[in-house]
Amino acid sequence: MGRKQLVLKVARMLEKREILSWDQLLFANICQALGYSKNQISFQRLACNVPIRENFGTTSGMMPPKVGLLKCEAVLFGAAGFFGEESNLIQPEDPYVKETCRVVEYVSLSG
């Protein structure tokens, strides 16, 4: 039984590999695994909305590590819908949230 599931999973991954990079495919599968059974679809959607090379490829090099990490968090939280007027999940007065919101705004303005 386990071997059959593994073969099916490999076949699905190879099929997806035709349209996704290995990095994006790995990211999508990690997101799916982190979603467990209740949030798999939401996490898969998040992985599809966040192209890994475009958003995380710029975190090294010229950018200080702290800023790069904050950018990654801002992109993920923003894509997941934690920021915005509809969200009541954040504490706007929290210094971390303020800084992350600034990064989200900067990232969205800079394309």
Backbone atoms as SQL, in Angstrom:
CREATE TABLE atoms (id INTEGER PRIMARY KEY, chain TEXT, resi INTEGER, resn TEXT, atom TEXT, x REAL, y REAL, z REAL);
INSERT INTO atoms VALUES
  (1, 'A', 1, 'MET', 'N', 0.817, -1.197, 0.000),
  (2, 'A', 1, 'MET', 'CA', 0.000, 0.000, 0.000),
  (3, 'A', 1, 'MET', 'C', 0.864, 1.267, 0.000),
  (4, 'A', 2, 'GLY', 'N', 1.860, 1.349, 0.861),
  (5, 'A', 2, 'GLY', 'CA', 2.711, 2.524, 0.941),
  (6, 'A', 2, 'GLY', 'C', 3.509, 2.759, -0.328),
  (7, 'A', 3, 'ARG', 'N', 3.988, 1.680, -0.928),
  (8, 'A', 3, 'ARG', 'CA', 4.776, 1.808, -2.163),
  (9, 'A', 3, 'ARG', 'C', 3.922, 2.365, -3.299),
  (10, 'A', 4, 'LYS', 'N', 2.681, 1.928, -3.381),
  (11, 'A', 4, 'LYS', 'CA', 1.774, 2.396, -4.430),
  (12, 'A', 4, 'LYS', 'C', 1.529, 3.904, -4.282),
  (13, 'A', 5, 'GLN', 'N', 1.327, 4.362, -3.048),
  (14, 'A', 5, 'GLN', 'CA', 1.121, 5.798, -2.800),
  (15, 'A', 5, 'GLN', 'C', 2.362, 6.597, -3.176),
  (16, 'A', 6, 'LEU', 'N', 3.537, 6.053, -2.864),
  (17, 'A', 6, 'LEU', 'CA', 4.788, 6.733, -3.201),
  (18, 'A', 6, 'LEU', 'C', 4.943, 6.853, -4.717),
  (19, 'A', 7, 'VAL', 'N', 4.643, 5.780, -5.431),
  (20, 'A', 7, 'VAL', 'CA', 4.738, 5.806, -6.893),
  (21, 'A', 7, 'VAL', 'C', 3.782, 6.848, -7.471),
  (22, 'A', 8, 'LEU', 'N', 2.554, 6.914, -6.935),
  (23, 'A', 8, 'LEU', 'CA', 1.585, 7.909, -7.408),
  (24, 'A', 8, 'LEU', 'C', 2.059, 9.326, -7.122),
  (25, 'A', 9, 'LYS', 'N', 2.620, 9.525, -5.927),
  (26, 'A', 9, 'LYS', 'CA', 3.112, 10.856, -5.561),
  (27, 'A', 9, 'LYS', 'C', 4.266, 11.277, -6.466),
  (28, 'A', 10, 'VAL', 'N', 5.177, 10.371, -6.753),
  (29, 'A', 10, 'VAL', 'CA', 6.299, 10.671, -7.646),
  (30, 'A', 10, 'VAL', 'C', 5.782, 11.014, -9.037),
  (31, 'A', 11, 'ALA', 'N', 4.805, 10.265, -9.516),
  (32, 'A', 11, 'ALA', 'CA', 4.240, 10.534, -10.844),
  (33, 'A', 11, 'ALA', 'C', 3.599, 11.925, -10.886),
  (34, 'A', 12, 'ARG', 'N', 2.863, 12.289, -9.830),
  (35, 'A', 12, 'ARG', 'CA', 2.256, 13.634, -9.782),
  (36, 'A', 12, 'ARG', 'C', 3.323, 14.714, -9.751),
  (37, 'A', 13, 'MET', 'N', 4.392, 14.489, -8.984),
  (38, 'A', 13, 'MET', 'CA', 5.467, 15.485, -8.910),
  (39, 'A', 13, 'MET', 'C', 6.163, 15.639, -10.256),
  (40, 'A', 14, 'LEU', 'N', 6.415, 14.533, -10.939),
  (41, 'A', 14, 'LEU', 'CA', 7.068, 14.618, -12.250),
  (42, 'A', 14, 'LEU', 'C', 6.183, 15.329, -13.267),
  (43, 'A', 15, 'GLU', 'N', 4.876, 15.125, -13.148),
  (44, 'A', 15, 'GLU', 'CA', 3.941, 15.829, -14.025),
  (45, 'A', 15, 'GLU', 'C', 3.972, 17.334, -13.748),
  (46, 'A', 16, 'LYS', 'N', 3.976, 17.708, -12.471),
  (47, 'A', 16, 'LYS', 'CA', 4.045, 19.132, -12.108),
  (48, 'A', 16, 'LYS', 'C', 5.395, 19.729, -12.485),
  (49, 'A', 17, 'ARG', 'N', 6.441, 18.901, -12.497),
  (50, 'A', 17, 'ARG', 'CA', 7.786, 19.374, -12.800),
  (51, 'A', 17, 'ARG', 'C', 7.882, 19.911, -14.221),
  (52, 'A', 18, 'GLU', 'N', 6.972, 19.494, -15.076),
  (53, 'A', 18, 'GLU', 'CA', 6.976, 19.989, -16.448),
  (54, 'A', 18, 'GLU', 'C', 6.647, 21.475, -16.525),
  (55, 'A', 19, 'ILE', 'N', 5.935, 22.000, -15.518),
  (56, 'A', 19, 'ILE', 'CA', 5.564, 23.422, -15.540),
  (57, 'A', 19, 'ILE', 'C', 6.193, 24.231, -14.403),
  (58, 'A', 20, 'LEU', 'N', 6.756, 23.563, -13.395),
  (59, 'A', 20, 'LEU', 'CA', 7.351, 24.258, -12.249),
  (60, 'A', 20, 'LEU', 'C', 8.841, 23.973, -12.150),
  (61, 'A', 21, 'SER', 'N', 9.586, 24.914, -11.581),
  (62, 'A', 21, 'SER', 'CA', 11.002, 24.657, -11.294),
  (63, 'A', 21, 'SER', 'C', 11.077, 23.700, -10.106),
  (64, 'A', 22, 'TRP', 'N', 12.251, 23.093, -9.922),
  (65, 'A', 22, 'TRP', 'CA', 12.418, 22.210, -8.766),
  (66, 'A', 22, 'TRP', 'C', 12.207, 22.973, -7.474),
  (67, 'A', 23, 'ASP', 'N', 12.708, 24.212, -7.410),
  (68, 'A', 23, 'ASP', 'CA', 12.542, 25.030, -6.206),
  (69, 'A', 23, 'ASP', 'C', 11.069, 25.244, -5.887),
  (70, 'A', 24, 'GLN', 'N', 10.299, 25.624, -6.897),
  (71, 'A', 24, 'GLN', 'CA', 8.876, 25.887, -6.690),
  (72, 'A', 24, 'GLN', 'C', 8.129, 24.607, -6.323),
  (73, 'A', 25, 'LEU', 'N', 8.505, 23.510, -6.947),
  (74, 'A', 25, 'LEU', 'CA', 7.871, 22.223, -6.655),
  (75, 'A', 25, 'LEU', 'C', 8.143, 21.797, -5.215),
  (76, 'A', 26, 'LEU', 'N', 9.383, 21.959, -4.768),
  (77, 'A', 26, 'LEU', 'CA', 9.727, 21.634, -3.386),
  (78, 'A', 26, 'LEU', 'C', 8.967, 22.532, -2.420),
  (79, 'A', 27, 'PHE', 'N', 8.932, 23.833, -2.719),
  (80, 'A', 27, 'PHE', 'CA', 8.202, 24.788, -1.875),
  (81, 'A', 27, 'PHE', 'C', 6.725, 24.414, -1.793),
  (82, 'A', 28, 'ALA', 'N', 6.113, 24.070, -2.913),
  (83, 'A', 28, 'ALA', 'CA', 4.699, 23.694, -2.934),
  (84, 'A', 28, 'ALA', 'C', 4.450, 22.442, -2.100),
  (85, 'A', 29, 'ASN', 'N', 5.348, 21.470, -2.186),
  (86, 'A', 29, 'ASN', 'CA', 5.175, 20.245, -1.411),
  (87, 'A', 29, 'ASN', 'C', 5.414, 20.464, 0.081),
  (88, 'A', 30, 'ILE', 'N', 6.342, 21.340, 0.425),
  (89, 'A', 30, 'ILE', 'CA', 6.545, 21.673, 1.837),
  (90, 'A', 30, 'ILE', 'C', 5.303, 22.384, 2.373),
  (91, 'A', 31, 'CYS', 'N', 4.778, 23.326, 1.599),
  (92, 'A', 31, 'CYS', 'CA', 3.554, 24.021, 2.023),
  (93, 'A', 31, 'CYS', 'C', 2.402, 23.037, 2.203),
  (94, 'A', 32, 'GLN', 'N', 2.254, 22.133, 1.272),
  (95, 'A', 32, 'GLN', 'CA', 1.185, 21.140, 1.372),
  (96, 'A', 32, 'GLN', 'C', 1.353, 20.298, 2.638),
  (97, 'A', 33, 'ALA', 'N', 2.579, 19.875, 2.927),
  (98, 'A', 33, 'ALA', 'CA', 2.827, 19.066, 4.122),
  (99, 'A', 33, 'ALA', 'C', 2.559, 19.863, 5.397),
  (100, 'A', 34, 'LEU', 'N', 2.907, 21.145, 5.391),
  (101, 'A', 34, 'LEU', 'CA', 2.667, 21.978, 6.572),
  (102, 'A', 34, 'LEU', 'C', 1.188, 22.256, 6.791),
  (103, 'A', 35, 'GLY', 'N', 0.405, 22.118, 5.747),
  (104, 'A', 35, 'GLY', 'CA', -1.030, 22.347, 5.868),
  (105, 'A', 35, 'GLY', 'C', -1.774, 21.193, 6.522),
  (106, 'A', 36, 'TYR', 'N', -1.085, 20.075, 6.689),
  (107, 'A', 36, 'TYR', 'CA', -1.703, 18.860, 7.249),
  (108, 'A', 36, 'TYR', 'C', -3.009, 18.577, 6.512),
  (109, 'A', 37, 'SER', 'N', -3.976, 17.959, 7.151),
  (110, 'A', 37, 'SER', 'CA', -5.186, 17.589, 6.421),
  (111, 'A', 37, 'SER', 'C', -6.184, 18.740, 6.314),
  (112, 'A', 38, 'LYS', 'N', -6.216, 19.627, 7.282),
  (113, 'A', 38, 'LYS', 'CA', -7.244, 20.671, 7.303),
  (114, 'A', 38, 'LYS', 'C', -6.917, 21.891, 6.447),
  (115, 'A', 39, 'ASN', 'N', -5.636, 22.184, 6.251),
  (116, 'A', 39, 'ASN', 'CA', -5.253, 23.402, 5.536),
  (117, 'A', 39, 'ASN', 'C', -4.439, 23.145, 4.277),
  (118, 'A', 40, 'GLN', 'N', -4.440, 21.923, 3.763),
  (119, 'A', 40, 'GLN', 'CA', -3.635, 21.612, 2.580),
  (120, 'A', 40, 'GLN', 'C', -3.977, 22.500, 1.395),
  (121, 'A', 41, 'ILE', 'N', -5.240, 22.699, 1.137),
  (122, 'A', 41, 'ILE', 'CA', -5.648, 23.499, -0.024),
  (123, 'A', 41, 'ILE', 'C', -5.194, 24.945, 0.143),
  (124, 'A', 42, 'SER', 'N', -5.366, 25.503, 1.337),
  (125, 'A', 42, 'SER', 'CA', -4.928, 26.886, 1.583),
  (126, 'A', 42, 'SER', 'C', -3.422, 27.028, 1.413),
  (127, 'A', 43, 'PHE', 'N', -2.674, 26.071, 1.916),
  (128, 'A', 43, 'PHE', 'CA', -1.228, 26.137, 1.797),
  (129, 'A', 43, 'PHE', 'C', -0.782, 25.931, 0.348),
  (130, 'A', 44, 'GLN', 'N', -1.467, 25.067, -0.387),
  (131, 'A', 44, 'GLN', 'CA', -1.146, 24.894, -1.811),
  (132, 'A', 44, 'GLN', 'C', -1.414, 26.184, -2.571),
  (133, 'A', 45, 'ARG', 'N', -2.522, 26.838, -2.261),
  (134, 'A', 45, 'ARG', 'CA', -2.853, 28.109, -2.904),
  (135, 'A', 45, 'ARG', 'C', -1.782, 29.155, -2.585),
  (136, 'A', 46, 'LEU', 'N', -1.336, 29.162, -1.338),
  (137, 'A', 46, 'LEU', 'CA', -0.284, 30.094, -0.936),
  (138, 'A', 46, 'LEU', 'C', 0.983, 29.834, -1.756),
  (139, 'A', 47, 'ALA', 'N', 1.355, 28.579, -1.906),
  (140, 'A', 47, 'ALA', 'CA', 2.560, 28.240, -2.681),
  (141, 'A', 47, 'ALA', 'C', 2.424, 28.676, -4.140),
  (142, 'A', 48, 'CYS', 'N', 1.215, 28.571, -4.693),
  (143, 'A', 48, 'CYS', 'CA', 0.994, 29.001, -6.077),
  (144, 'A', 48, 'CYS', 'C', 1.046, 30.517, -6.216),
  (145, 'A', 49, 'ASN', 'N', 0.652, 31.242, -5.174),
  (146, 'A', 49, 'ASN', 'CA', 0.617, 32.704, -5.220),
  (147, 'A', 49, 'ASN', 'C', 1.967, 33.344, -4.921),
  (148, 'A', 50, 'VAL', 'N', 2.920, 32.559, -4.460),
  (149, 'A', 50, 'VAL', 'CA', 4.230, 33.101, -4.090),
  (150, 'A', 50, 'VAL', 'C', 5.313, 32.420, -4.926),
  (151, 'A', 51, 'PRO', 'N', 5.644, 32.982, -6.084),
  (152, 'A', 51, 'PRO', 'CA', 6.740, 32.413, -6.875),
  (153, 'A', 51, 'PRO', 'C', 8.050, 32.527, -6.088),
  (154, 'A', 52, 'ILE', 'N', 8.636, 31.418, -5.776),
  (155, 'A', 52, 'ILE', 'CA', 9.764, 31.384, -4.837),
  (156, 'A', 52, 'ILE', 'C', 10.991, 32.143, -5.349),
  (157, 'A', 53, 'ARG', 'N', 11.327, 32.011, -6.610),
  (158, 'A', 53, 'ARG', 'CA', 12.538, 32.694, -7.110),
  (159, 'A', 53, 'ARG', 'C', 12.369, 34.205, -7.142),
  (160, 'A', 54, 'GLU', 'N', 11.189, 34.674, -7.517),
  (161, 'A', 54, 'GLU', 'CA', 10.960, 36.115, -7.585),
  (162, 'A', 54, 'GLU', 'C', 10.917, 36.746, -6.193),
  (163, 'A', 55, 'ASN', 'N', 10.357, 36.051, -5.234),
  (164, 'A', 55, 'ASN', 'CA', 10.179, 36.641, -3.914),
  (165, 'A', 55, 'ASN', 'C', 11.293, 36.343, -2.936),
  (166, 'A', 56, 'PHE', 'N', 11.914, 35.182, -3.043),
  (167, 'A', 56, 'PHE', 'CA', 12.941, 34.824, -2.074),
  (168, 'A', 56, 'PHE', 'C', 14.334, 34.837, -2.664),
  (169, 'A', 57, 'GLY', 'N', 14.438, 34.949, -3.968),
  (170, 'A', 57, 'GLY', 'CA', 15.741, 34.978, -4.606),
  (171, 'A', 57, 'GLY', 'C', 16.510, 36.246, -4.301),
  (172, 'A', 58, 'THR', 'N', 15.814, 37.302, -3.907),
  (173, 'A', 58, 'THR', 'CA', 16.474, 38.576, -3.623),
  (174, 'A', 58, 'THR', 'C', 16.836, 38.731, -2.156),
  (175, 'A', 59, 'THR', 'N', 16.649, 37.669, -1.353),
  (176, 'A', 59, 'THR', 'CA', 16.923, 37.814, 0.075),
  (177, 'A', 59, 'THR', 'C', 18.397, 37.691, 0.403),
  (178, 'A', 60, 'SER', 'N', 19.204, 37.251, -0.533),
  (179, 'A', 60, 'SER', 'CA', 20.634, 37.162, -0.270),
  (180, 'A', 60, 'SER', 'C', 21.362, 38.224, -1.086),
  (181, 'A', 61, 'GLY', 'N', 22.623, 38.393, -0.796),
  (182, 'A', 61, 'GLY', 'CA', 23.414, 39.329, -1.586),
  (183, 'A', 61, 'GLY', 'C', 23.383, 40.731, -1.022),
  (184, 'A', 62, 'MET', 'N', 22.747, 41.649, -1.738),
  (185, 'A', 62, 'MET', 'CA', 22.775, 43.063, -1.392),
  (186, 'A', 62, 'MET', 'C', 21.950, 43.399, -0.144),
  (187, 'A', 63, 'MET', 'N', 20.973, 42.603, 0.165),
  (188, 'A', 63, 'MET', 'CA', 20.052, 42.902, 1.246),
  (189, 'A', 63, 'MET', 'C', 20.573, 42.338, 2.579),
  (190, 'A', 64, 'PRO', 'N', 20.551, 43.129, 3.656),
  (191, 'A', 64, 'PRO', 'CA', 20.951, 42.586, 4.960),
  (192, 'A', 64, 'PRO', 'C', 20.033, 41.415, 5.340),
  (193, 'A', 65, 'PRO', 'N', 20.562, 40.391, 6.022),
  (194, 'A', 65, 'PRO', 'CA', 19.763, 39.202, 6.343),
  (195, 'A', 65, 'PRO', 'C', 18.449, 39.510, 7.055),
  (196, 'A', 66, 'LYS', 'N', 18.460, 40.448, 8.000),
  (197, 'A', 66, 'LYS', 'CA', 17.238, 40.771, 8.740),
  (198, 'A', 66, 'LYS', 'C', 16.165, 41.325, 7.795),
  (199, 'A', 67, 'VAL', 'N', 16.568, 42.174, 6.874),
  (200, 'A', 67, 'VAL', 'CA', 15.624, 42.757, 5.920),
  (201, 'A', 67, 'VAL', 'C', 15.104, 41.677, 4.973),
  (202, 'A', 68, 'GLY', 'N', 15.999, 40.785, 4.540),
  (203, 'A', 68, 'GLY', 'CA', 15.583, 39.695, 3.666),
  (204, 'A', 68, 'GLY', 'C', 14.575, 38.781, 4.338),
  (205, 'A', 69, 'LEU', 'N', 14.804, 38.458, 5.607),
  (206, 'A', 69, 'LEU', 'CA', 13.868, 37.618, 6.350),
  (207, 'A', 69, 'LEU', 'C', 12.526, 38.325, 6.515),
  (208, 'A', 70, 'LEU', 'N', 12.570, 39.600, 6.841),
  (209, 'A', 70, 'LEU', 'CA', 11.335, 40.370, 6.991),
  (210, 'A', 70, 'LEU', 'C', 10.571, 40.430, 5.673),
  (211, 'A', 71, 'LYS', 'N', 11.303, 40.568, 4.553),
  (212, 'A', 71, 'LYS', 'CA', 10.649, 40.572, 3.242),
  (213, 'A', 71, 'LYS', 'C', 9.960, 39.232, 2.978),
  (214, 'A', 72, 'CYS', 'N', 10.644, 38.130, 3.292),
  (215, 'A', 72, 'CYS', 'CA', 10.038, 36.797, 3.109),
  (216, 'A', 72, 'CYS', 'C', 8.769, 36.668, 3.936),
  (217, 'A', 73, 'GLU', 'N', 8.836, 37.072, 5.198),
  (218, 'A', 73, 'GLU', 'CA', 7.661, 36.992, 6.065),
  (219, 'A', 73, 'GLU', 'C', 6.535, 37.872, 5.538),
  (220, 'A', 74, 'ALA', 'N', 6.879, 39.074, 5.115),
  (221, 'A', 74, 'ALA', 'CA', 5.861, 39.998, 4.618),
  (222, 'A', 74, 'ALA', 'C', 5.177, 39.442, 3.372),
  (223, 'A', 75, 'VAL', 'N', 5.952, 38.862, 2.473),
  (224, 'A', 75, 'VAL', 'CA', 5.374, 38.293, 1.254),
  (225, 'A', 75, 'VAL', 'C', 4.438, 37.139, 1.606),
  (226, 'A', 76, 'LEU', 'N', 4.891, 36.240, 2.480),
  (227, 'A', 76, 'LEU', 'CA', 4.053, 35.095, 2.857),
  (228, 'A', 76, 'LEU', 'C', 2.793, 35.526, 3.593),
  (229, 'A', 77, 'PHE', 'N', 2.934, 36.395, 4.579),
  (230, 'A', 77, 'PHE', 'CA', 1.767, 36.850, 5.335),
  (231, 'A', 77, 'PHE', 'C', 0.808, 37.637, 4.461),
  (232, 'A', 78, 'GLY', 'N', 1.355, 38.466, 3.576),
  (233, 'A', 78, 'GLY', 'CA', 0.500, 39.237, 2.673),
  (234, 'A', 78, 'GLY', 'C', -0.252, 38.341, 1.705),
  (235, 'A', 79, 'ALA', 'N', 0.449, 37.366, 1.124),
  (236, 'A', 79, 'ALA', 'CA', -0.194, 36.440, 0.187),
  (237, 'A', 79, 'ALA', 'C', -1.233, 35.571, 0.878),
  (238, 'A', 80, 'ALA', 'N', -1.018, 35.297, 2.167),
  (239, 'A', 80, 'ALA', 'CA', -1.958, 34.469, 2.928),
  (240, 'A', 80, 'ALA', 'C', -3.178, 35.263, 3.387),
  (241, 'A', 81, 'GLY', 'N', -3.137, 36.591, 3.213),
  (242, 'A', 81, 'GLY', 'CA', -4.287, 37.418, 3.566),
  (243, 'A', 81, 'GLY', 'C', -4.294, 37.918, 4.996),
  (244, 'A', 82, 'PHE', 'N', -3.138, 37.888, 5.672),
  (245, 'A', 82, 'PHE', 'CA', -3.090, 38.355, 7.052),
  (246, 'A', 82, 'PHE', 'C', -3.032, 39.875, 7.165),
  (247, 'A', 83, 'PHE', 'N', -2.735, 40.539, 6.052),
  (248, 'A', 83, 'PHE', 'CA', -2.712, 41.989, 6.054),
  (249, 'A', 83, 'PHE', 'C', -3.846, 42.485, 5.190),
  (250, 'A', 84, 'GLY', 'N', -4.326, 43.624, 5.504),
  (251, 'A', 84, 'GLY', 'CA', -5.429, 44.187, 4.740),
  (252, 'A', 84, 'GLY', 'C', -6.556, 44.588, 5.677),
  (253, 'A', 85, 'GLU', 'N', -7.459, 45.327, 5.143),
  (254, 'A', 85, 'GLU', 'CA', -8.536, 45.865, 5.957),
  (255, 'A', 85, 'GLU', 'C', -9.498, 44.799, 6.461),
  (256, 'A', 86, 'GLU', 'N', -9.638, 43.684, 5.725),
  (257, 'A', 86, 'GLU', 'CA', -10.568, 42.633, 6.134),
  (258, 'A', 86, 'GLU', 'C', -10.012, 41.793, 7.267),
  (259, 'A', 87, 'SER', 'N', -8.699, 41.779, 7.441),
  (260, 'A', 87, 'SER', 'CA', -8.081, 40.891, 8.412),
  (261, 'A', 87, 'SER', 'C', -8.195, 41.451, 9.822),
  (262, 'A', 88, 'ASN', 'N', -8.672, 40.614, 10.737),
  (263, 'A', 88, 'ASN', 'CA', -8.691, 40.996, 12.148),
  (264, 'A', 88, 'ASN', 'C', -7.714, 40.130, 12.926),
  (265, 'A', 89, 'LEU', 'N', -6.774, 39.520, 12.209),
  (266, 'A', 89, 'LEU', 'CA', -5.835, 38.594, 12.833),
  (267, 'A', 89, 'LEU', 'C', -4.571, 39.270, 13.335),
  (268, 'A', 90, 'ILE', 'N', -4.368, 40.528, 12.999),
  (269, 'A', 90, 'ILE', 'CA', -3.124, 41.181, 13.396),
  (270, 'A', 90, 'ILE', 'C', -3.389, 42.259, 14.424),
  (271, 'A', 91, 'GLN', 'N', -2.366, 42.572, 15.176),
  (272, 'A', 91, 'GLN', 'CA', -2.402, 43.631, 16.172),
  (273, 'A', 91, 'GLN', 'C', -1.651, 44.829, 15.592),
  (274, 'A', 92, 'PRO', 'N', -2.348, 45.837, 15.051),
  (275, 'A', 92, 'PRO', 'CA', -1.673, 46.916, 14.326),
  (276, 'A', 92, 'PRO', 'C', -0.669, 47.705, 15.165),
  (277, 'A', 93, 'GLU', 'N', -0.811, 47.707, 16.476),
  (278, 'A', 93, 'GLU', 'CA', 0.114, 48.486, 17.305),
  (279, 'A', 93, 'GLU', 'C', 1.411, 47.738, 17.600),
  (280, 'A', 94, 'ASP', 'N', 1.474, 46.466, 17.312),
  (281, 'A', 94, 'ASP', 'CA', 2.667, 45.667, 17.563),
  (282, 'A', 94, 'ASP', 'C', 3.802, 46.143, 16.658),
  (283, 'A', 95, 'PRO', 'N', 5.007, 46.410, 17.222),
  (284, 'A', 95, 'PRO', 'CA', 6.126, 46.914, 16.407),
  (285, 'A', 95, 'PRO', 'C', 6.494, 45.975, 15.245),
  (286, 'A', 96, 'TYR', 'N', 6.463, 44.675, 15.469),
  (287, 'A', 96, 'TYR', 'CA', 6.764, 43.721, 14.401),
  (288, 'A', 96, 'TYR', 'C', 5.751, 43.855, 13.274),
  (289, 'A', 97, 'VAL', 'N', 4.481, 43.961, 13.637),
  (290, 'A', 97, 'VAL', 'CA', 3.427, 44.080, 12.633),
  (291, 'A', 97, 'VAL', 'C', 3.580, 45.389, 11.867),
  (292, 'A', 98, 'LYS', 'N', 3.899, 46.478, 12.554),
  (293, 'A', 98, 'LYS', 'CA', 4.101, 47.763, 11.879),
  (294, 'A', 98, 'LYS', 'C', 5.223, 47.664, 10.850),
  (295, 'A', 99, 'GLU', 'N', 6.351, 47.092, 11.260),
  (296, 'A', 99, 'GLU', 'CA', 7.491, 46.973, 10.351),
  (297, 'A', 99, 'GLU', 'C', 7.162, 46.052, 9.175),
  (298, 'A', 100, 'THR', 'N', 6.503, 44.938, 9.455),
  (299, 'A', 100, 'THR', 'CA', 6.148, 44.002, 8.393),
  (300, 'A', 100, 'THR', 'C', 5.157, 44.634, 7.424),
  (301, 'A', 101, 'CYS', 'N', 4.211, 45.405, 7.948),
  (302, 'A', 101, 'CYS', 'CA', 3.260, 46.110, 7.076),
  (303, 'A', 101, 'CYS', 'C', 3.978, 47.099, 6.168),
  (304, 'A', 102, 'ARG', 'N', 4.997, 47.773, 6.704),
  (305, 'A', 102, 'ARG', 'CA', 5.781, 48.700, 5.873),
  (306, 'A', 102, 'ARG', 'C', 6.473, 47.941, 4.738),
  (307, 'A', 103, 'VAL', 'N', 7.009, 46.774, 5.064),
  (308, 'A', 103, 'VAL', 'CA', 7.669, 45.969, 4.029),
  (309, 'A', 103, 'VAL', 'C', 6.662, 45.484, 3.009),
  (310, 'A', 104, 'VAL', 'N', 5.477, 45.046, 3.460),
  (311, 'A', 104, 'VAL', 'CA', 4.422, 44.607, 2.537),
  (312, 'A', 104, 'VAL', 'C', 4.065, 45.731, 1.581),
  (313, 'A', 105, 'GLU', 'N', 3.917, 46.947, 2.116),
  (314, 'A', 105, 'GLU', 'CA', 3.581, 48.083, 1.274),
  (315, 'A', 105, 'GLU', 'C', 4.695, 48.370, 0.275),
  (316, 'A', 106, 'TYR', 'N', 5.954, 48.330, 0.747),
  (317, 'A', 106, 'TYR', 'CA', 7.093, 48.575, -0.136),
  (318, 'A', 106, 'TYR', 'C', 7.165, 47.522, -1.236),
  (319, 'A', 107, 'VAL', 'N', 7.015, 46.245, -0.853),
  (320, 'A', 107, 'VAL', 'CA', 7.090, 45.151, -1.823),
  (321, 'A', 107, 'VAL', 'C', 5.981, 45.277, -2.849),
  (322, 'A', 108, 'SER', 'N', 4.776, 45.615, -2.407),
  (323, 'A', 108, 'SER', 'CA', 3.671, 45.728, -3.348),
  (324, 'A', 108, 'SER', 'C', 3.834, 46.929, -4.286),
  (325, 'A', 109, 'LEU', 'N', 4.461, 47.987, -3.806),
  (326, 'A', 109, 'LEU', 'CA', 4.682, 49.164, -4.654),
  (327, 'A', 109, 'LEU', 'C', 5.837, 48.947, -5.638),
  (328, 'A', 110, 'SER', 'N', 6.844, 48.179, -5.202),
  (329, 'A', 110, 'SER', 'CA', 8.007, 47.996, -6.068),
  (330, 'A', 110, 'SER', 'C', 7.833, 46.849, -7.052),
  (331, 'A', 111, 'GLY', 'N', 6.687, 46.169, -6.969),
  (332, 'A', 111, 'GLY', 'CA', 6.374, 45.172, -7.975),
  (333, 'A', 111, 'GLY', 'C', 6.959, 43.850, -7.679);
